[in-house]
Amino acid sequence: MPSRPLEAPVRAGAREWAALVVLMLPVLLISVDNTVLNFALPEISRELRPTGTQLLWTVDAYPLVLAGLLVPMGSLGDRVGRRRLLLVGSTGFAAVSALAAFAPTGAVLVAARALLGLFGSMLMPATLSLLRNLFHDPTQRRTAIAVWATGFSAGGALGPVVGGFLLQHFWWGSVFLIAVPVLLPLLVLAPLLVPESRNPAPGPVDVPSAALIMTAMVALVYGIKDLGSHGPTPVVAGAALLAAAAGTLFVRRQLRQPVPMLDLRLFRHAPFTGGLVNNLVASTTFIGFLFFVSQYLQLVEGMPPLQAGLALLPGAAVTIVSGLLVVHVVGFVPPALVLGGGLLVMASGFLLVLVGDLSGGAVLVVALVVIGLGSGAAQTIAGDLILTEVAPEQAGAASAISETAYELGAGLGVAVLGTAVTASYAHRVTPPPGLDAEQAATASETLGGAVDVAAVLDPAPAEELLASAVAAFEAGVHLSAGIGAVLLAGTSVVVALLLRRVPRLRRR
């Protein structure tokens, strides 16, 4: 049946924009939740007395389950209804957040974090796919996706501010309890403002595919995190092999299924693939940057958590503004230049860190502003390209793939850039003589460990240890910045080549 290219798409009205505001609530909550917990870990350790393994799983359980279930939940939303899945996920997330806030033991907290990953995986694909079906006008949809993408990035930067404020005034459980007042308005307003949408001809429930993709993603993310913590080990190799085997079986199954959970033919489209590569690398470098800048501001410059979080606000603000303004540029500039240029701007922020003097923290704050400028522009248009390449009934699956790129990028950011900082630090730090074996080992592992050891030493050896530790950490930051700059510059070329034949995006 011939298409009707001259028919103007229906423009969104006040109800659709109000629905966007409602859908931003879980987006901000999930992105804040990615970074806010780190600030509560010391108090959790004191209050619950978890084992070292439990403390590790308190951090890892959430992203592991979330990453493993994003694609299956996107497909499930296409089948049962995206709004319905959003409401189920929101209810579960709020209830389990209350459980986590009052967890009596470390084991209960780990279980709650895993359940938060389960319900969180229902939220993110649903929000983005619902936007695809709310906004049909290209420019309006692009603006809505800009709000979504910049809100996700800004939420990650706001996590330290929120965490610092809450922990300064309340107990550790408050970082979980904030989910309840955030999600209650969603549960009330979403049924009134957000129309239901689903795939009218969904395929059968494919449990084996869901199990394979979850195994692949969990093994991959676990391997990445273990690599960042312990370097190359047999456990990392085993996780990589398991991820590769499960991923291969998943791909083969999708190619044989008449109605696959994940339509791999989408990757034949250069805009879809280019957008995913862009988001993966942009997320990797952005989260990696936050990993070392937050440590530097607190441990080297001595800022309390709230003040360190506030120092990151200019970068978050620029990310939002950049994402909103680029909507008005893409009608004149091809996507290849917007995405490639955005990644190059991000690379220039890392170059600023590479060559700059880190003392005082001003260079890091300015660099984050530059990185936010490029990230907001590139990720907004990448999100638009990903969604517009699929039919509306496939929006859930495409959104889930896009979200997986974000979450995988977050894991890679800590593993790649974080490992560079940690390895360089361990190689360069020189503990002063007179420390016992345990103190020397602690000071040689992390900057935080060196600060803790210095606090119990006499002034002279404490000063010597801190000077060596800060110099070693700064060297690691410079190395990590160089890796980030090279990675972003190389990806900008790849993305520009993938999108070289994509015309300027249509505007009203």
Residue pairs with C-beta under 8 A, 6 or more apart in sequence:
9 136
9 137
9 138
10 136
10 137
11 136
11 137
11 140
11 508
12 134
12 135
12 136
12 137
12 140
12 144
15 193
16 134
16 135
18 189
18 193
19 130
19 134
19 190
19 193
19 194
20 131
20 134
20 144
20 147
20 148
22 185
22 186
22 189
22 190
22 193
22 194
23 127
23 130
23 131
23 148
23 186
23 190
23 194
24 127
24 147
24 148
24 151
25 182
25 183
25 185
25 186
26 86
26 89
26 90
26 93
26 123
26 124
26 127
26 182
26 183
26 186
27 123
27 124
27 127
27 148
27 151
27 152
27 155
28 151
28 152
28 154
28 155
28 158
28 182
29 93
29 123
29 155
29 178
29 179
29 182
29 183
30 120
30 123
30 124
30 152
30 155
31 151
31 152
31 153
31 154
31 155
31 156
31 158
31 159
32 155
32 156
32 158
32 159
32 162
32 178
33 62
33 116
33 120
33 159
33 179
34 63
34 155
34 156
34 159
34 410
35 156
35 157
35 159
35 160
35 163
35 290
36 159
36 160
36 162
36 163
36 166
36 175
37 58
37 59
37 62
37 163
37 175
38 59
38 163
38 294
39 160
39 163
39 164
39 167
39 175
39 305
40 163
40 167
40 172
40 175
41 55
41 58
41 59
43 167
43 171
43 172
44 50
44 55
44 58
44 106
44 109
44 172
45 55
47 171
47 172
48 103
48 104
48 105
48 106
48 109
49 106
50 58
50 105
50 106
50 107
50 109
50 110
51 106
54 106
54 107
54 109
54 110
55 106
56 229
57 110
57 113
58 106
58 109
58 110
58 113
60 222
60 225
61 110
61 111
61 113
61 114
61 117
62 113
62 114
62 116
62 117
62 120
63 117
63 221
63 225
63 407
63 410
63 411
64 114
64 117
64 218
64 221
64 222
65 114
65 117
65 118
65 121
65 218
66 117
66 120
66 121
66 407
67 217
67 218
67 220
67 221
67 404
67 407
67 408
67 411
68 121
68 213
68 214
68 215
68 216
68 217
68 218
68 221
69 117
69 118
69 121
69 210
69 214
70 121
70 124
70 125
70 217
70 400
70 403
70 404
70 407
71 210
71 213
71 217
71 261
71 262
71 397
71 400
71 401
71 404
72 121
72 209
72 210
72 213
72 214
72 261
72 400
73 85
73 89
73 121
73 122
73 125
73 126
73 400
74 125
74 129
74 396
74 397
74 398
74 399
74 400
74 401
74 403
75 206
75 210
75 261
75 262
75 396
75 397
75 400
76 85
76 205
76 396
77 84
77 85
77 86
77 122
77 125
77 126
77 129
77 198
77 396
78 129
78 198
78 199
78 202
78 393
78 394
78 395
78 396
78 397
79 198
79 199
79 202
79 203
79 205
80 198
81 196
81 197
81 198
82 125
82 126
82 129
82 130
82 133
82 196
82 197
82 198
82 395
82 396
83 126
83 130
83 190
83 191
83 194
83 195
83 196
83 197
84 196
85 122
85 126
86 122
86 123
86 126
86 127
86 130
86 186
86 190
86 194
87 186
87 187
87 190
87 191
88 119
88 122
89 119
89 120
89 121
89 122
89 123
89 126
90 119
90 123
90 183
90 186
90 187
90 190
91 183
91 187
92 115
92 118
92 119
92 122
93 116
93 119
93 120
93 123
93 179
93 183
94 179
94 180
94 183
94 184
94 187
96 112
96 115
96 116
96 119
97 116
97 176
97 177
97 178
97 179
97 180
98 176
98 177
98 179
98 180
99 108
99 112
99 115
100 109
100 112
100 113
100 116
100 173
100 176
101 173
101 174
101 176
101 177
102 173
103 109
103 112
103 173
112 176
124 399
124 400
124 403
125 396
125 397
125 399
125 400
125 403
126 396
126 399
127 148
127 399
128 145
128 148
128 383
128 387
128 395
128 399
128 402
128 403
129 197
129 387
129 395
129 396
129 398
129 399
130 194
130 197
130 395
131 141
131 144
131 145
131 148
131 387
132 141
132 387
132 392
132 395
132 398
132 399
133 195
133 197
133 392
133 395
134 144
134 194
134 195
135 141
135 143
135 144
137 508
138 388
138 505
138 506
138 507
138 508
139 327
139 331
139 507
139 508
140 508
141 384
141 387
141 388
142 327
142 330
142 380
142 381
142 384
142 505
143 324
143 327
145 380
145 383
145 384
145 387
146 323
146 324
146 326
146 327
146 376
146 380
147 323
147 324
148 383
149 323
149 376
149 379
149 380
149 383
150 319
150 320
150 322
150 323
150 324
150 376
150 379
150 380
151 320
152 406
153 286
153 316
153 319
153 320
153 323
153 372
153 375
153 376
153 379
154 316
154 317
154 319
154 320
156 286
156 287
156 290
157 290
157 312
157 313
157 315
157 316
157 319
157 368
157 372
158 309
158 313
158 316
159 309
160 294
160 305
160 308
160 309
160 312
161 306
161 309
161 310
161 312
161 313
162 175
162 178
162 309
163 175
163 305
163 309
164 304
164 305
164 306
164 307
164 308
164 309
164 310
165 306
165 309
166 174
166 175
166 178
167 174
167 175
167 305
168 304
168 305
168 306
197 392
197 395
198 393
199 393
199 394
199 396
200 393
201 393
202 259
203 257
203 258
203 259
203 260
203 261
204 259
206 253
206 257
206 260
206 261
208 253
209 250
209 253
209 254
209 257
209 260
209 261
209 262
210 261
212 246
212 247
212 249
212 250
212 253
213 246
213 247
213 250
213 261
213 262
215 242
215 243
215 246
216 242
216 243
216 244
216 246
216 247
216 250
217 243
217 404
217 408
219 239
219 240
219 242
219 243
219 246
220 239
220 240
220 243
220 247
220 408
220 411
221 407
221 408
221 411
222 239
223 235
223 236
223 239
223 240
223 243
224 411
224 412
224 414
224 415
225 411
225 414
225 415
226 233
226 235
226 236
226 239
227 233
227 236
227 415
227 419
228 414
228 415
228 416
228 418
228 419
228 422
230 236
231 419
231 423
250 262
251 264
253 260
254 260
254 261
254 262
254 263
254 264
255 264
261 397
262 397
262 401
263 394
263 397
266 272
266 389
266 390
266 394
266 398
266 401
267 273
269 389
270 498
270 499
270 501
270 502
271 335
271 385
271 386
271 388
271 389
271 498
271 499
271 502
272 385
272 386
272 389
272 390
272 398
273 498
274 335
274 339
274 382
274 385
274 494
274 495
274 498
274 499
274 502
275 339
275 381
275 382
275 383
275 384
275 385
275 386
275 389
275 402
276 382
276 386
276 401
276 402
276 405
277 491
277 494
277 495
277 498
278 339
278 342
278 343
278 378
278 379
278 382
278 491
278 495
279 379
279 382
279 383
279 386
279 402
279 405
279 406
279 409
280 405
280 406
280 408
280 409
280 412
281 343
281 409
281 487
281 488
281 491
282 342
282 343
282 346
282 374
282 375
282 378
282 379
282 382
282 409
282 488
283 379
283 405
283 406
283 408
283 409
283 410
283 412
283 413
284 409
284 410
284 412
284 413
284 416
284 417
284 487
285 346
285 350
285 371
285 413
285 417
285 484
285 487
285 488
286 346
286 371
286 375
286 409
286 413
287 409
287 410
287 413
287 414
288 412
288 413
288 414
288 416
288 417
288 418
288 480
288 484
289 349
289 350
289 367
289 368
289 371
289 413
289 417
289 484
290 312
290 413
291 413
291 414
291 417
291 418
291 421
292 417
292 418
292 421
292 476
292 477
292 480
293 312
293 364
293 368
294 308
294 312
295 447
295 448
295 473
296 358
296 361
296 364
296 473
296 474
296 477
297 303
297 307
297 308
297 311
297 361
297 364
298 304
298 305
298 308
299 447
299 448
299 451
299 473
300 358
300 361
300 447
300 470
300 473
300 474
301 308
301 360
301 361
303 311
303 361
311 361
311 365
312 365
312 368
314 365
314 368
314 369
315 365
315 368
315 369
315 371
315 372
316 372
317 372
318 369
318 372
318 373
318 376
319 372
319 373
319 375
319 376
320 376
321 376
322 372
322 373
322 374
322 375
322 376
322 377
322 380
323 376
323 377
323 379
323 380
324 376
325 377
326 338
326 342
326 376
326 377
326 380
326 381
327 380
329 338
329 377
330 338
330 381
330 504
330 505
330 507
331 504
331 505
331 506
331 507
332 504
333 504
334 499
334 502
334 503
334 504
335 381
335 385
335 499
335 502
335 504
335 505
336 495
336 496
336 497
336 498
336 499
336 500
336 502
337 496
338 377
338 378
338 381
339 378
339 381
339 382
339 492
339 495
339 496
339 499
340 492
340 493
340 495
340 496
340 499
341 374
341 377
341 378
341 492
342 374
342 375
342 376
342 377
342 378
342 379
342 381
343 374
343 378
343 488
343 489
343 491
343 492
343 495
344 374
344 488
344 489
344 492
345 370
345 371
345 373
345 374
345 377
346 370
346 371
346 374
346 375
346 378
346 488
347 374
347 484
347 485
347 488
347 489
347 492
348 370
348 374
348 485
349 367
349 368
349 369
349 370
349 371
349 373
349 374
350 367
350 371
350 481
350 482
350 484
350 485
350 488
351 481
351 485
352 363
352 366
352 367
352 370
353 363
353 364
353 367
353 477
353 478
353 481
354 478
354 481
354 482
354 485
356 363
356 367
357 363
358 364
358 474
358 477
381 505
383 402
384 505
385 499
385 502
386 398
386 401
386 402
387 395
387 398
387 399
387 402
389 398
390 397
390 398
416 483
416 487
417 480
417 483
417 484
418 480
420 476
420 479
420 480
420 483
421 473
421 476
421 477
421 479
421 480
422 445
422 446
422 476
423 476
424 472
424 475
424 476
424 479
424 480
425 446
425 447
425 469
425 472
425 473
425 475
425 476
426 444
426 445
426 472
427 472
428 468
428 471
428 472
428 475
428 476
429 443
429 444
429 450
429 468
429 469
429 472
430 468
430 472
431 439
431 440
431 443
431 444
431 450
431 453
431 465
431 468
432 461
432 464
432 465
432 468
434 461
435 443
435 453
435 457
435 461
435 465
439 453
442 449
442 450
442 452
442 453
443 449
443 450
443 453
443 454
443 465
443 469
444 450
447 469
447 470
447 472
447 473
450 465
450 466
450 468
450 469
451 466
451 469
453 465
454 462
454 463
454 465
454 466
454 469
455 462
457 465
